[in-house]
């Protein structure tokens, strides 16, 4: 840091276009071919990356093993450099090895410079932004997007508000299409659209405006993270003079299918929030809720309000859209319609209807290859088929699940379902539990109120023996989606978590409820049988075991113990397998 000595921050801080480029899958490439990967990366650096930086008057601030940080005087020069590097990387393949691919992020902000590199908050933000770029793609910040609108307006696709770990600031980002890998835009017409109107301050106190605005902001952020609805940006809904007062009329003015409206009233320490969801076309109120609380902890109150609203909106919109989809002729179905039909069939957990679900998912993926939602569900479909004992080749199905979940994430790095499905696949099928938790964390950063992410991560924590955390996460999933068609999944994870904790009475209570909702869910039958046997209810445990064998005749305890048996904690694993042996399963 010698260059910093004797200088003030003002002497070395300046505005720059910051670029962070990183090789996709570098660790995997090095493990497979260390010398070859190093030579290819070196050739790309010396042949293109460095000379292109010089040609566009850029400066390399930091060279890392798998990437590089640069600064440019203008965002246009930074974009030109990124395009040249992507083109060269795409041509770097050869016989027997694939081309290198990079993720590139560009941000505009102030940097601190020294002879040792580039520093500052803007540099850190660029590094985090890079994680949301697709392989071979470019992702840019809102500041860069503003500069590029005149030149690349039709190539900039809104990724929504991102949140980075350990950083509470929402960060809007855009994908910039390139000739090597153009990210697909989320077309507004492809998803049901919703506008969240400002909460009416019924008490009229100016200080209540902050709470009302914060609730609306968080609801928009959480709904955006679901990736199942297209949410109108807050800037379009917070100018009350520009919109009609009636929610239905405001929705028509904004061109959306659904509107959430409501009011906030404070009386002393008591706070009441009333909300309702309206179908703009019919004027029907699909859902309404009222939450009372106190302002002793305003942030906790705000979190609870947002959770309740999201839990009410998502299933009601999904159910309404499904009813409309089921009335459509098959030849008129969109990718979203096909995905809804598939979701409806998947949850039934019947083998033949599950085949139909896969057919609809295939149609959705063919109709819109850039739509991440059906791809994420297709990944989970394979996990379910393996878990139910339906997959003829579990190893091949595992690899298909991996390919699909990683493809969904590449298309939409902030897609909470895709991230969570990938985490579940890594945990349940590949036994990479710690890696799975990284993806669950990313999913919950992208969408803090995503019930599936809470539910699947609860299972992984139970496998690891972190039972208290597992119970808390399963309870959170149930709070977020109490009326979900897949409620048996949440009930099962709560029972699983209690089994891991050794609380057999609670485990059996929740596992029985899951069984009542979905008798064919074999993963639930296994844990229920074990919990009953361990508690001493052997007759019922054997009966549940017979139900499992009727659904999965090929089940063999020894193969299960070395294959899909999920528990990592040795004490829980031994308890589980010992109890299953008492159920009389064939070895």
Secondary structure in CASP SS format (residue, H / E / C, confidence):
PFRMAT SS
TARGET T0000
AUTHOR 0000-0000-0000
METHOD secondary structure of the structure
MODEL  1
X C 1.00
X H 1.00
X H 1.00
X H 1.00
X C 1.00
X C 1.00
X C 1.00
X C 1.00
X H 1.00
X H 1.00
X H 1.00
X H 1.00
X E 1.00
X E 1.00
X E 1.00
X E 1.00
X E 1.00
X E 1.00
X E 1.00
X E 1.00
X E 1.00
X E 1.00
X E 1.00
X C 1.00
X C 1.00
X H 1.00
X H 1.00
X H 1.00
X H 1.00
X H 1.00
X H 1.00
X H 1.00
X C 1.00
X H 1.00
X H 1.00
X H 1.00
X H 1.00
X H 1.00
X H 1.00
X H 1.00
X H 1.00
X H 1.00
X H 1.00
X H 1.00
X H 1.00
X H 1.00
X H 1.00
X H 1.00
X H 1.00
X H 1.00
X H 1.00
X H 1.00
X H 1.00
X H 1.00
X H 1.00
X C 1.00
X C 1.00
X C 1.00
X E 1.00
X E 1.00
X E 1.00
X E 1.00
X E 1.00
X C 1.00
X C 1.00
X C 1.00
X E 1.00
X E 1.00
X E 1.00
X E 1.00
X E 1.00
X E 1.00
X C 1.00
X C 1.00
X H 1.00
X H 1.00
X H 1.00
X H 1.00
X H 1.00
X H 1.00
X H 1.00
X H 1.00
X H 1.00
X H 1.00
X H 1.00
X H 1.00
X H 1.00
X H 1.00
X H 1.00
X H 1.00
X C 1.00
X C 1.00
X C 1.00
X E 1.00
X C 1.00
X C 1.00
X E 1.00
X C 1.00
X C 1.00
X C 1.00
X C 1.00
X E 1.00
X E 1.00
X E 1.00
X E 1.00
X E 1.00
X E 1.00
X E 1.00
X E 1.00
X E 1.00
X E 1.00
X E 1.00
X E 1.00
X E 1.00
X C 1.00
X C 1.00
X E 1.00
X E 1.00
X E 1.00
X C 1.00
X H 1.00
X H 1.00
X H 1.00
X H 1.00
X H 1.00
X H 1.00
X H 1.00
X H 1.00
X H 1.00
X H 1.00
X C 1.00
X C 1.00
X C 1.00
X C 1.00
X C 1.00
X C 1.00
X C 1.00
X E 1.00
X E 1.00
X E 1.00
X E 1.00
X H 1.00
X H 1.00
X H 1.00
X H 1.00
X H 1.00
X H 1.00
X H 1.00
X H 1.00
X H 1.00
X H 1.00
X H 1.00
X H 1.00
X H 1.00
X H 1.00
X E 1.00
X E 1.00
X E 1.00
X E 1.00
X E 1.00
X E 1.00
X E 1.00
X E 1.00
X E 1.00
X C 1.00
X C 1.00
X E 1.00
X E 1.00
X E 1.00
X E 1.00
X E 1.00
X E 1.00
X E 1.00
X E 1.00
X E 1.00
X E 1.00
X C 1.00
X C 1.00
X C 1.00
X C 1.00
X C 1.00
X C 1.00
X C 1.00
X C 1.00
X C 1.00
X C 1.00
X C 1.00
X H 1.00
X H 1.00
X H 1.00
X C 1.00
X E 1.00
X E 1.00
X E 1.00
X E 1.00
X E 1.00
X C 1.00
X C 1.00
X C 1.00
X E 1.00
X E 1.00
X C 1.00
X C 1.00
X C 1.00
X C 1.00
X C 1.00
X C 1.00
X H 1.00
X H 1.00
X H 1.00
X H 1.00
X H 1.00
X H 1.00
X H 1.00
X H 1.00
X H 1.00
X H 1.00
X H 1.00
X H 1.00
X H 1.00
X H 1.00
X H 1.00
X H 1.00
X H 1.00
X H 1.00
X H 1.00
X C 1.00
X C 1.00
X E 1.00
X E 1.00
X E 1.00
X C 1.00
X C 1.00
X H 1.00
X H 1.00
X H 1.00
X C 1.00
X C 1.00
X C 1.00
X H 1.00
X H 1.00
X H 1.00
X C 1.00
X C 1.00
X C 1.00
X C 1.00
X H 1.00
X H 1.00
X H 1.00
X H 1.00
X H 1.00
X H 1.00
X H 1.00
X H 1.00
X C 1.00
X C 1.00
X C 1.00
X E 1.00
X E 1.00
X E 1.00
X E 1.00
X E 1.00
X E 1.00
X E 1.00
X E 1.00
X E 1.00
X E 1.00
X C 1.00
X C 1.00
X E 1.00
X E 1.00
X E 1.00
X E 1.00
X E 1.00
X E 1.00
X E 1.00
X E 1.00
X E 1.00
X E 1.00
X C 1.00
X C 1.00
X C 1.00
X C 1.00
X C 1.00
X E 1.00
X E 1.00
X E 1.00
X E 1.00
X E 1.00
X E 1.00
X E 1.00
X E 1.00
X E 1.00
X E 1.00
X H 1.00
X H 1.00
X H 1.00
X H 1.00
X H 1.00
X H 1.00
X H 1.00
X H 1.00
X H 1.00
X H 1.00
X H 1.00
X H 1.00
X H 1.00
X H 1.00
X H 1.00
X H 1.00
X H 1.00
X H 1.00
X H 1.00
X H 1.00
X H 1.00
X H 1.00
X H 1.00
X H 1.00
X H 1.00
X H 1.00
X H 1.00
X H 1.00
X H 1.00
X H 1.00
X H 1.00
X H 1.00
X C 1.00
X C 1.00
X C 1.00
X H 1.00
X H 1.00
X H 1.00
X C 1.00
X C 1.00
X H 1.00
X H 1.00
X H 1.00
X H 1.00
X H 1.00
X H 1.00
X H 1.00
X H 1.00
X H 1.00
X H 1.00
X H 1.00
X H 1.00
X C 1.00
X C 1.00
X C 1.00
X C 1.00
X H 1.00
X H 1.00
X H 1.00
X H 1.00
X H 1.00
X H 1.00
X H 1.00
X H 1.00
X H 1.00
X H 1.00
X H 1.00
X H 1.00
X H 1.00
X H 1.00
X H 1.00
X H 1.00
X H 1.00
X C 1.00
X C 1.00
X C 1.00
X C 1.00
X H 1.00
X H 1.00
X H 1.00
X H 1.00
X H 1.00
X H 1.00
X H 1.00
X H 1.00
X H 1.00
X H 1.00
X H 1.00
X H 1.00
X H 1.00
X H 1.00
X H 1.00
X H 1.00
X C 1.00
X C 1.00
X C 1.00
X C 1.00
X C 1.00
X C 1.00
X H 1.00
X H 1.00
X H 1.00
X H 1.00
X H 1.00
X H 1.00
X H 1.00
X H 1.00
X H 1.00
X H 1.00
X H 1.00
X H 1.00
X H 1.00
X H 1.00
X H 1.00
X H 1.00
X H 1.00
X H 1.00
X C 1.00
X C 1.00
X C 1.00
X C 1.00
X H 1.00
X H 1.00
X H 1.00
X H 1.00
X H 1.00
X H 1.00
X H 1.00
X H 1.00
X H 1.00
X H 1.00
X H 1.00
X H 1.00
X H 1.00
X C 1.00
X C 1.00
X C 1.00
X C 1.00
X H 1.00
X H 1.00
X H 1.00
X H 1.00
X H 1.00
X H 1.00
X H 1.00
X H 1.00
X H 1.00
X H 1.00
X H 1.00
X H 1.00
X H 1.00
X H 1.00
X C 1.00
X C 1.00
X C 1.00
X C 1.00
X H 1.00
X H 1.00
X H 1.00
X H 1.00
X H 1.00
X H 1.00
X H 1.00
X H 1.00
X H 1.00
X H 1.00
X H 1.00
X H 1.00
X H 1.00
X C 1.00
X C 1.00
X C 1.00
X H 1.00
X H 1.00
X H 1.00
X H 1.00
X H 1.00
X H 1.00
X H 1.00
X H 1.00
X H 1.00
X H 1.00
X H 1.00
X H 1.00
X H 1.00
X H 1.00
X C 1.00
X C 1.00
X C 1.00
X C 1.00
X C 1.00
X C 1.00
X H 1.00
X H 1.00
X H 1.00
X H 1.00
X H 1.00
X H 1.00
X H 1.00
X H 1.00
X H 1.00
X H 1.00
X H 1.00
X H 1.00
X H 1.00
X H 1.00
X H 1.00
X C 1.00
X C 1.00
X H 1.00
X H 1.00
X H 1.00
X H 1.00
X H 1.00
X H 1.00
X H 1.00
X H 1.00
X H 1.00
X H 1.00
X H 1.00
X H 1.00
X H 1.00
X H 1.00
X C 1.00
X C 1.00
X C 1.00
X C 1.00
X H 1.00
X H 1.00
X H 1.00
X H 1.00
X H 1.00
X H 1.00
X H 1.00
X H 1.00
X H 1.00
X H 1.00
X H 1.00
X H 1.00
X H 1.00
X H 1.00
X C 1.00
X C 1.00
X H 1.00
X H 1.00
X H 1.00
X H 1.00
X H 1.00
X H 1.00
X H 1.00
X H 1.00
X H 1.00
X H 1.00
X H 1.00
X H 1.00
X H 1.00
X H 1.00
X C 1.00
X C 1.00
X C 1.00
X C 1.00
X C 1.00
X H 1.00
X H 1.00
X H 1.00
X H 1.00
X H 1.00
X H 1.00
X C 1.00
X C 1.00
X C 1.00
X C 1.00
X C 1.00
X C 1.00
X C 1.00
X H 1.00
X H 1.00
X H 1.00
X H 1.00
X H 1.00
X H 1.00
X H 1.00
X H 1.00
X H 1.00
X H 1.00
X H 1.00
X H 1.00
X C 1.00
X C 1.00
X C 1.00
X C 1.00
X C 1.00
X C 1.00
END
